[in-house]
Amino acid sequence: MGWIRRYFYFWVVLVAVFTAAAATHIALAVTYSELWPVWVALAQLVVAGGCARAAVRTRP
């Protein structure tokens, strides 16, 4: 079994971390009316989606 298939809870924690970070960046974008946090948040949501997909593949 590969590394991706072994650590279900690791992937779940990464999903939570990247989703929370993206939410923080969206809040920064709304608060300060800047565009760069939106792009960072979108990138973090893409990474969170990849981690979620890995978690689904490894669920016990």
Buried (B, 14 or more C-beta within 10 A) or exposed (E): EEEEEEBBEBBBEBBEBBBEBBEBBBEBBEEEEEEEBBEBBEEBBEBBEBBBEBBEEBEE
